[in-house]
């Protein structure tokens, strides 16, 4: 279930998230196609060219879940 995203929430680009995770943006794109990596939103899920954004809180949660 996707919780409501408020307009005031910080939305990150693919390049920004890749930098945070210390991976290439290409790796992050591959993770998306395989269902790995942080959850994300697309403006138009039907369009391969649609803009992808990552709510910052989803990225932080994903990182916390992987901490040892």
C-alpha positions in Angstrom: 0.0 0.0 0.0 1.3 3.4 -0.9 0.7 5.9 1.8 -0.3 9.4 0.9 2.6 11.6 -0.3 2.2 15.3 0.7 3.4 18.0 -1.7 5.7 19.3 1.0 7.6 16.1 1.3 11.2 16.0 -0.1 11.4 14.1 -3.4 14.8 12.9 -4.6 16.0 12.2 -8.1 17.6 9.0 -9.3 21.0 10.7 -9.3 20.6 12.0 -5.8 19.6 8.6 -4.4 22.4 6.9 -6.2 24.9 9.3 -4.7 23.4 8.7 -1.2 23.7 5.0 -1.7 27.2 5.3 -3.2 26.2 3.5 -6.4 25.8 4.6 -10.0 22.5 5.9 -11.2 22.6 3.1 -13.8 22.7 0.5 -11.0 19.7 2.2 -9.4 17.8 2.0 -12.6 18.6 -1.7 -12.9 17.4 -2.3 -9.4 14.1 -0.7 -10.3 13.6 -3.1 -13.2 14.3 -6.0 -10.8 12.2 -4.7 -7.9 15.2 -4.0 -5.7 16.2 -0.8 -4.1 14.1 1.9 -2.4 10.4 2.4 -3.4 9.8 5.2 -5.9 7.0 7.0 -7.7 6.5 7.7 -11.4 4.4 10.5 -12.7 3.0 8.1 -15.3 3.6 4.4 -14.5 2.6 3.5 -18.1 5.3 5.6 -19.7 8.9 4.4 -19.7 10.1 8.0 -20.1 8.1 9.2 -17.0 9.9 11.1 -14.3 11.0 8.9 -11.3 11.2 10.4 -7.8 12.0 8.9 -4.5 10.3 10.2 -1.4 13.2 10.9 1.0 11.4 9.1 3.9 11.1 5.9 1.7 14.8 6.0 1.0 15.7 6.5 4.6 13.4 3.6 5.6 15.0 1.3 3.0 18.4 2.2 4.3 17.4 1.5 8.0 16.0 -1.9 7.0 19.3 -2.9 5.6 21.5 -1.8 8.5 23.4 -4.5 10.4 
